[in-house]
Amino acid sequence: FLAAQGFTVRVRRIDGATGSERWLHVETLPPPSVAVVRDLTVDPDGAAYVGGRFGEDVLLKLDPADGALRWRRRFATPGGLVRALTVGDRHELVAVGAARPFDDAAPGTFTVLRLHARSGRGPRPLRRP
């Protein structure tokens, strides 16, 4: 479960069997920052990846056991807008977003960023099959 409200982003891990909260991660931003969550995905180990605008467009990795921040990376494109996340079977986080704000962007302009999911290092070029 995730929620963004004003200057605060909350990500909660809920136990599927009991419905109880396992952990809560909170990102609080100084005004006049804006907090908008765009997407969340979970890897096979249970780590959560959050993409959105928290003052600037960022990607977060949260620990599966306690929700602690493992790494935080700025979305690489200036003015970029994170739209979707997925984790591949090679421990690669792929983030897709607009290359720049939509009012300037040519139709179909987007960015694809690949990071090593464990370390957040990258960007790495995408390989073609």
Residue pairs with C-beta under 8 A, 6 or more apart in sequence:
1 11
1 12
1 14
2 9
2 10
2 11
2 12
2 37
2 40
2 50
3 9
3 10
3 37
4 10
4 35
4 36
4 37
4 52
5 35
6 35
7 28
7 29
7 30
7 31
7 33
7 34
7 35
8 26
8 27
8 28
8 29
8 35
9 26
9 27
9 29
9 35
9 37
9 50
9 52
9 54
10 24
10 25
10 26
11 24
11 25
11 40
11 48
11 50
11 62
11 67
12 21
12 23
12 24
12 25
13 21
13 22
13 23
13 24
13 48
13 64
13 67
14 20
14 21
14 22
15 21
15 22
22 67
23 65
23 66
23 67
24 67
25 48
25 62
25 67
25 68
25 69
27 35
27 54
27 60
29 35
29 54
29 55
30 55
33 54
33 55
34 53
34 55
35 52
35 53
35 54
35 55
36 52
36 53
36 54
37 50
37 51
37 52
38 51
38 52
38 53
38 81
38 82
38 83
38 84
38 97
39 50
39 51
39 52
39 82
39 83
39 84
39 85
40 48
40 49
40 50
40 51
40 85
41 48
41 49
41 85
41 86
41 87
42 48
42 49
42 87
43 49
43 87
43 91
43 117
44 87
45 64
46 64
46 65
47 61
47 62
47 63
47 64
47 70
47 117
48 61
48 62
48 64
48 67
49 59
49 60
49 61
49 62
49 85
49 87
49 93
49 117
50 59
50 60
50 62
50 85
51 57
51 58
51 59
51 60
51 75
51 82
51 83
51 84
51 85
51 95
51 97
52 58
52 82
53 81
53 82
56 74
56 75
57 74
57 75
57 80
57 81
57 82
57 97
58 72
58 73
58 74
58 75
58 82
59 72
59 73
59 74
59 75
59 82
59 85
59 93
59 95
59 115
59 120
60 69
60 71
60 72
61 69
61 70
61 71
61 72
61 93
61 117
61 120
62 68
62 69
62 70
63 69
63 70
70 120
71 119
71 120
72 120
73 115
73 120
73 122
75 81
75 82
75 95
75 97
75 111
75 113
76 111
76 113
76 123
77 97
77 99
77 100
77 111
77 113
78 100
79 99
79 100
79 101
80 97
80 98
80 99
80 100
80 111
81 97
81 98
81 101
81 102
82 95
82 96
82 97
83 96
83 97
83 98
83 110
84 95
84 96
84 97
85 93
85 94
85 95
85 96
86 93
86 94
87 93
87 94
87 117
88 94
91 116
91 117
91 118
92 114
92 115
92 116
92 117
92 124
93 114
93 115
93 116
93 117
93 120
94 112
94 113
94 114
94 126
95 112
95 113
95 114
95 115
96 110
96 111
96 112
96 113
97 110
97 111
97 113
98 105
98 109
98 110
98 111
99 105
99 109
99 110
99 111
100 109
112 126
113 122
113 123
114 122
114 123
114 124
114 125
114 126
115 121
115 122
115 123
115 124
116 122
116 124
